[in-house]
Amino acid sequence: MSTQINFRVQVRALSLAVASLSLATAAQAQSSVQLYGLIDASVGSFQTAGTKKVTRLDSGNMSTSYLGFKGTEDLGGGLRASFALDSFLLVDSGGATRVPGVDAFWARNAWAGVSGGFGSLRFGRMGTPLFVSTLIFNAWGDSFGYSPAIRQYFSAPYGTPVVGDTGWNNAIGYTTPNMGGLSANVLYALGERGATSKGNNLSANVLYFGGPLAFTAAWQSVKTQGTLGRGISAFPGFDEQTGWQVAGSYDLKAVKFSVQYGEVETDALADVKVKNTHLSASVPVGAGKVLATYGLGKISTQGASGSRESKMFTIGYDYYLSKRTDIYALYMNDKYTALSSGNTLAAGIRHTF
């Protein structure tokens, strides 16, 4: 009798375990949470125009290092809920920021949203369409350390007029469904008027990917400054800044060419206008690619004689050890009107997970 009871108990326990596993599997299919991130570190001799050479180890020059969580849940009826929480990371010091003591912990992404046949709608902090278009259509991607395109729009320590940062707080973002390779993004950020804000921000872009051909058009209006980037105080009498960009690429397999042109105009007591042109090439060689980008930025200020020029050129080789790990080496030349030329030699490693 005791043997039969014990057997029944074991069968019931096994049935419960199988049922629990089935429920867990079903739940997993309906919702998921993923830990992901990127670690990038490089070492070398760094020099921007007008500065002395510095030998150091840097974090996030090729791609900004970060750690994040993202998840989705199937709501039924074709609807899905999603979220993303990403924190920047300094590999050389362990800080959760891009620049020591600047960013909040979830400053890379912090949003929740819903998606379906209508596209996707998100609420929180997220990257701007102008930034996305800029990083896609240049050989060095989102490299704040080495990409002439990113540096001349967003991060050069001189000349660059862009305010508002690459990501906006208090934002509402919408992405259309993909329609034969064509999609669009709109981002609206609520600003609070004060010393760092004159109103709300708005940005939009259109993207097309069809075989070897791709193109984009992007635009933004900024009235509220961000955590990084130029501050409103840099432009006395600041009222608004508008910017636009058109770009395209064509992949011939043996080489991929990209071109970008854009203008950024700041409305202030002394208006500032910048014209940026970027030419890029990416050439597959072995298990990696030779990457090259030339950038020319022309900056003119109302009432000032002549214009200033920013010229940058970066060439290097990015070698993939695996799908998730690559090593790279590069040379960057940086010139700016009336400043001594800067030359950078660096090598690094990048790992995604």
C-alpha positions as CSV (number, residue, x, y, z in Angstrom):
1,M,0.0,0.0,0.0
2,S,2.8,2.5,1.0
3,T,4.6,1.7,-2.3
4,Q,1.4,2.5,-4.3
5,I,0.9,5.8,-2.4
6,N,4.6,6.7,-2.9
7,F,4.2,5.9,-6.6
8,R,1.1,8.1,-6.9
9,V,2.9,10.9,-5.2
10,Q,5.8,10.7,-7.5
11,V,3.5,10.6,-10.6
12,R,1.6,13.7,-9.3
13,A,4.8,15.5,-8.6
14,L,6.1,14.7,-12.0
15,S,2.8,15.9,-13.6
16,L,3.0,19.2,-11.7
17,A,6.6,19.7,-12.7
18,V,5.7,19.1,-16.4
19,A,2.7,21.5,-16.1
20,S,4.9,24.1,-14.5
21,L,7.5,23.8,-17.2
22,S,4.8,24.1,-19.9
23,L,3.4,27.2,-18.3
24,A,6.9,28.7,-17.9
25,T,7.6,27.9,-21.6
26,A,4.4,29.6,-22.7
27,A,5.1,32.6,-20.6
28,Q,8.6,32.8,-22.0
29,A,7.1,32.8,-25.5
30,Q,4.8,35.7,-24.6
31,S,7.3,37.9,-22.7
32,S,11.1,38.2,-22.4
33,V,13.7,40.3,-20.7
34,Q,17.3,40.5,-22.1
35,L,20.5,41.7,-20.6
36,Y,22.8,43.2,-23.3
37,G,25.6,45.7,-23.7
38,L,28.8,46.8,-25.3
39,I,32.4,47.2,-23.9
40,D,34.8,49.3,-25.9
41,A,38.3,50.4,-24.8
42,S,41.2,51.9,-26.8
43,V,44.7,53.0,-26.0
44,G,47.0,55.4,-27.9
45,S,48.3,58.9,-28.5
46,F,45.3,61.3,-28.7
47,Q,45.4,64.9,-30.0
48,T,42.7,67.2,-31.2
49,A,43.4,70.4,-33.0
50,G,45.1,73.0,-30.8
51,T,46.0,70.6,-28.0
52,K,49.0,68.7,-26.8
53,K,49.3,64.9,-27.4
54,V,48.2,62.7,-24.5
55,T,48.9,59.0,-24.1
56,R,46.0,57.3,-22.4
57,L,43.4,54.5,-22.2
58,D,39.9,55.6,-23.2
59,S,36.5,54.1,-22.9
60,G,33.9,54.3,-25.7
61,N,35.8,56.0,-28.4
62,M,34.8,53.5,-31.1
63,S,31.4,52.9,-29.7
64,T,30.1,54.3,-26.4
65,S,30.2,51.5,-23.8
66,Y,26.9,50.7,-22.0
67,L,24.9,48.1,-20.1
68,G,21.2,47.6,-20.5
69,F,18.0,45.7,-20.1
70,K,15.2,45.4,-22.7
71,G,12.0,43.4,-22.8
72,T,8.8,42.7,-24.6
73,E,5.4,41.3,-23.7
74,D,2.8,40.0,-26.1
75,L,-0.5,41.8,-25.2
76,G,-2.5,39.9,-27.8
77,G,-4.4,41.3,-30.8
78,G,-1.1,42.1,-32.5
79,L,0.0,44.5,-29.7
80,R,3.3,44.2,-27.8
81,A,4.6,46.2,-24.8
82,S,8.3,47.0,-24.6
83,F,10.9,48.8,-22.6
84,A,14.6,49.7,-22.5
85,L,16.8,50.8,-19.7
86,D,20.5,51.5,-20.6
87,S,23.3,53.0,-18.6
88,F,26.5,54.4,-20.1
89,L,29.7,52.9,-18.8
90,L,33.3,54.1,-18.5
91,V,35.5,51.0,-18.9
92,D,38.6,52.8,-17.7
93,S,37.1,53.9,-14.4
94,G,33.8,52.0,-13.9
95,G,31.6,55.1,-14.0
96,A,28.0,54.9,-15.2
97,T,28.3,57.9,-17.5
98,R,29.9,59.2,-20.7
99,V,31.9,62.0,-18.9
100,P,32.7,61.6,-15.2
101,G,29.9,63.1,-13.0
102,V,27.6,64.1,-15.9
103,D,25.0,61.5,-16.9
104,A,22.2,60.0,-14.8
105,F,22.3,56.2,-14.4
106,W,19.8,55.4,-17.2
107,A,20.9,58.2,-19.5
108,R,21.4,56.1,-22.7
109,N,17.8,54.8,-22.9
110,A,14.9,54.9,-20.5
111,W,11.6,54.3,-22.1
112,A,8.4,52.2,-22.2
113,G,6.1,51.8,-25.2
114,V,3.7,49.8,-27.3
115,S,3.9,48.5,-30.9
116,G,1.6,46.9,-33.4
117,G,0.4,47.3,-37.0
118,F,0.4,51.0,-36.5
119,G,4.1,51.1,-35.8
120,S,5.6,51.8,-32.3
121,L,5.0,54.5,-29.7
122,R,7.6,55.1,-26.9
123,F,7.7,57.5,-23.9
124,G,10.9,58.5,-22.0
125,R,14.5,59.3,-23.0
126,M,15.8,58.1,-26.3
127,G,18.1,59.0,-29.2
128,T,17.2,61.6,-31.8
129,P,16.4,60.9,-35.4
130,L,19.2,63.3,-36.6
131,F,21.7,61.4,-34.5
132,V,20.5,58.0,-35.9
133,S,20.8,59.2,-39.5
134,T,24.3,60.6,-38.9
135,L,25.6,57.3,-37.4
136,I,24.1,55.1,-40.0
137,F,25.6,56.9,-43.0
138,N,29.3,57.1,-42.2
139,A,31.9,54.4,-42.1
140,W,32.7,54.9,-38.4
141,G,29.2,54.6,-37.2
142,D,28.5,56.1,-33.8
143,S,32.1,56.7,-32.9
144,F,32.4,59.9,-30.8
145,G,36.2,59.5,-30.7
146,Y,37.0,58.8,-34.3
147,S,34.1,59.5,-36.7
148,P,34.4,62.9,-38.3
149,A,30.6,63.0,-38.9
150,I,29.7,62.4,-35.3
151,R,32.4,64.7,-34.0
152,Q,31.6,67.6,-36.3
153,Y,27.9,67.5,-35.5
154,F,27.9,66.5,-31.8
155,S,31.2,66.3,-30.0
156,A,34.1,68.4,-31.3
157,P,35.5,70.6,-28.5
158,Y,35.4,73.6,-30.8
159,G,33.1,75.0,-33.6
160,T,30.3,72.4,-33.2
161,P,27.1,74.3,-32.5
162,V,24.7,71.5,-31.9
163,V,22.7,71.8,-28.6
164,G,20.2,69.3,-27.3
165,D,22.5,66.3,-27.0
166,T,22.1,63.0,-29.0
167,G,19.3,61.8,-26.7
168,W,16.3,63.8,-25.3
169,N,14.5,63.7,-22.0
170,N,10.8,63.9,-21.6
171,A,10.3,62.6,-25.1
172,I,7.5,60.9,-27.1
173,G,8.8,58.9,-30.0
174,Y,6.9,57.3,-32.9
175,T,8.2,54.9,-35.6
176,T,6.1,54.0,-38.7
177,P,5.8,50.4,-39.9
178,N,8.4,49.4,-42.5
179,M,6.8,50.0,-45.9
180,G,8.9,48.3,-48.6
181,G,12.2,49.4,-47.0
182,L,10.8,52.9,-46.2
183,S,10.2,54.0,-42.6
184,A,10.0,57.3,-40.6
185,N,10.7,58.4,-37.0
186,V,9.4,61.4,-35.1
187,L,10.6,62.6,-31.7
188,Y,9.0,65.3,-29.6
189,A,10.5,66.4,-26.3
190,L,8.8,68.6,-23.8
191,G,11.0,71.4,-22.4
192,E,10.7,73.5,-19.3
193,R,11.4,77.1,-19.9
194,G,14.4,78.5,-18.0
195,A,18.1,79.1,-18.2
196,T,18.6,75.9,-20.3
197,S,15.3,75.9,-22.2
198,K,13.3,78.1,-24.5
199,G,10.6,75.6,-25.4
200,N,10.1,72.1,-26.9
201,N,12.3,70.0,-29.2
202,L,11.2,68.3,-32.4
203,S,13.1,65.9,-34.7
204,A,12.2,63.6,-37.6
205,N,13.8,61.4,-40.2
206,V,13.0,59.2,-43.2
207,L,15.0,56.1,-43.9
208,Y,15.1,53.8,-46.9
209,F,17.0,50.5,-47.3
210,G,16.5,48.7,-50.6
211,G,19.3,46.3,-51.7
212,P,22.6,48.1,-52.2
213,L,21.0,51.5,-52.0
214,A,20.0,53.4,-48.8
215,F,19.2,57.1,-48.1
216,T,17.9,59.3,-45.3
217,A,16.6,62.8,-44.7
218,A,16.6,64.2,-41.2
219,W,15.5,67.5,-39.5
220,Q,15.4,68.9,-36.0
221,S,14.4,72.0,-34.0
222,V,16.1,72.5,-30.6
223,K,15.0,74.9,-27.9
224,T,16.1,72.9,-24.9
225,Q,19.7,71.9,-24.3
226,G,20.8,68.4,-23.2
227,T,23.2,66.9,-20.8
228,L,26.1,67.0,-23.3
229,G,26.6,69.1,-26.4
230,R,26.9,72.8,-26.6
231,G,24.9,74.8,-24.0
232,I,22.4,77.6,-24.8
233,S,24.7,79.9,-22.9
234,A,27.3,79.5,-25.7
235,F,24.9,81.6,-27.9
236,P,23.9,84.9,-26.2
237,G,20.3,85.7,-27.0
238,F,19.6,82.1,-28.1
239,D,16.1,81.5,-29.4
240,E,16.2,78.3,-31.5
241,Q,18.5,76.0,-33.4
242,T,17.4,74.1,-36.5
243,G,19.3,71.5,-38.4
244,W,18.8,69.2,-41.4
245,Q,20.7,66.5,-43.2
246,V,20.5,64.3,-46.3
247,A,22.6,61.3,-46.8
248,G,22.9,58.2,-49.0
249,S,25.0,55.0,-49.5
250,Y,25.6,52.5,-52.2
251,D,27.2,49.1,-51.6
252,L,29.2,47.7,-54.5
253,K,30.3,44.7,-52.3
254,A,34.0,45.5,-53.1
255,V,33.4,48.9,-51.5
256,K,30.6,50.8,-49.8
257,F,30.4,54.5,-50.4
258,S,28.5,57.0,-48.2
259,V,27.9,60.7,-48.5
260,Q,26.3,63.2,-46.1
261,Y,25.5,66.9,-46.3
262,G,23.8,69.0,-43.6
263,E,23.4,72.4,-42.1
264,V,22.8,73.6,-38.6
265,E,21.6,77.2,-38.0
266,T,21.4,78.8,-34.5
267,D,19.1,81.8,-34.1
268,A,20.7,84.1,-31.5
269,L,22.0,87.7,-31.2
270,A,24.8,86.6,-33.6
271,D,23.4,83.9,-35.8
272,V,25.7,80.9,-36.4
273,K,25.5,78.6,-39.4
274,V,27.4,75.4,-40.0
275,K,27.6,73.4,-43.3
276,N,28.9,69.8,-42.9
277,T,30.0,67.5,-45.7
278,H,31.2,63.9,-45.2
279,L,32.5,61.3,-47.5
280,S,33.0,57.7,-46.4
281,A,34.3,54.4,-47.8
282,S,34.2,50.9,-46.3
283,V,36.3,48.2,-48.0
284,P,36.1,44.5,-46.9
285,V,39.5,43.1,-46.5
286,G,39.9,39.6,-45.0
287,A,37.9,39.2,-41.9
288,G,37.5,43.0,-41.4
289,K,37.1,46.3,-43.2
290,V,39.2,49.3,-44.0
291,L,37.3,52.4,-42.9
292,A,37.8,55.9,-44.1
293,T,35.9,59.2,-43.6
294,Y,36.7,62.8,-44.6
295,G,34.7,65.6,-43.0
296,L,34.6,69.3,-43.8
297,G,32.6,71.7,-41.6
298,K,32.3,75.4,-42.4
299,I,31.2,77.7,-39.5
300,S,30.1,81.3,-40.1
301,T,29.0,83.8,-37.4
302,Q,26.9,86.8,-38.1
303,G,29.1,90.0,-37.9
304,A,32.4,88.1,-38.0
305,S,34.7,88.4,-41.0
306,G,35.3,85.2,-42.9
307,S,34.4,81.6,-41.8
308,R,36.2,79.0,-39.8
309,E,36.8,75.5,-41.1
310,S,37.0,72.1,-39.4
311,K,38.7,69.4,-41.4
312,M,38.9,65.8,-40.1
313,F,40.1,62.6,-41.7
314,T,40.1,59.1,-40.1
315,I,41.4,55.9,-41.7
316,G,41.8,52.5,-40.0
317,Y,41.2,48.8,-40.0
318,D,38.5,47.0,-38.1
319,Y,39.1,43.2,-37.7
320,Y,36.4,40.8,-36.4
321,L,37.7,38.0,-34.2
322,S,34.1,36.7,-34.0
323,K,30.6,38.0,-34.5
324,R,30.7,39.8,-31.2
325,T,34.4,40.8,-30.8
326,D,36.5,43.0,-33.0
327,I,39.9,44.8,-32.7
328,Y,40.8,48.0,-34.5
329,A,43.6,50.4,-35.3
330,L,43.4,53.9,-36.8
331,Y,44.9,57.2,-37.6
332,M,43.0,60.5,-37.3
333,N,44.0,64.0,-38.4
334,D,42.1,67.0,-37.0
335,K,42.5,70.6,-38.3
336,Y,40.7,73.8,-37.3
337,T,41.2,77.4,-38.4
338,A,44.0,79.1,-36.5
339,L,44.8,76.0,-34.4
340,S,47.7,73.6,-34.7
341,S,46.9,70.3,-36.3
342,G,46.0,67.3,-34.1
343,N,47.1,63.7,-34.9
344,T,45.8,60.6,-33.2
345,L,47.1,57.0,-33.3
346,A,45.0,54.4,-31.4
347,A,44.1,50.8,-31.2
348,G,41.3,49.1,-29.3
349,I,38.9,46.2,-28.7
350,R,35.1,46.1,-28.7
351,H,32.8,43.4,-27.5
352,T,29.0,43.2,-27.6
353,F,26.9,40.8,-25.6
